[in-house]
């Protein structure tokens, strides 16, 4: 799926402070129009406006004069109407927030720029090199990009087959910062999106000994009849003898039964 089709699949209710960086001004007006009759959206207008404001500048236009609209459009805004509730319709001038400085970078937008754009931002804000950045900015950048640096004399940086050549051939963008007769090279490449871990179910064949015993239908301990240790063990040899009640002496048979009962 292309990014353009992804944008069309987004709705106001599925928009987040991360995905909002993938859409443009016209997408916002389209989404709001699609939610025009959604009462849930009207009840949570502030929530959706906050998400949009994280990536866009919103100016409320209080005049219908064509000259005012033209003024905003010359400044790069898109002008359109949105319905905040059943009775309120306003005109907005929307403009995507530019990412110009390293301080514009956030965890929400860092994965929505290219390595070339990152190099452009770093070039515009640099002076002291990678180490001049605050740790918080480094953490944001490294959450979305693989970064490596090297500082070498000018005549050695572009040595054939060296680190510079290997990084560039591997798809890294590079920024070179001159430091006297030395040059610091900063290499940047977009990190692949890691898949979120999913719950794993055990599907391997288990040995019978490893299968947990199902005791759901097992009787309670109080219901278990405890075997009398004095009872004769029934074996294959004596089973027929014990069950043979048809002996020649009925009195002897009765006596045996009486003795068993007394035990």
Buried (B, 14 or more C-beta within 10 A) or exposed (E): EEEEEEBEEBBBBEBEBBBBBBBEBEBBBBBBEBBEEBEEBBEBBEEBBEBBEBBBBBBEBEEEEEEBBEBBEEEEBBBBEBBBEEEEEEBBBBBBEEBEEBEEBBEBBBBBBEBEEBBBBBEEBBEEBBEEBEEEBBEBBEEBBBBBBBBBEEEEBBEEEEBBEEBBEEEBBBBBBEEEEEBBBBBBBBBEEEEEEEEEEEEEEEEEEEEEEEEEEEEEEEEEEEEEEEEEEEEEEEEEEEEEEEEEEEEEBEEEEEEEEEE
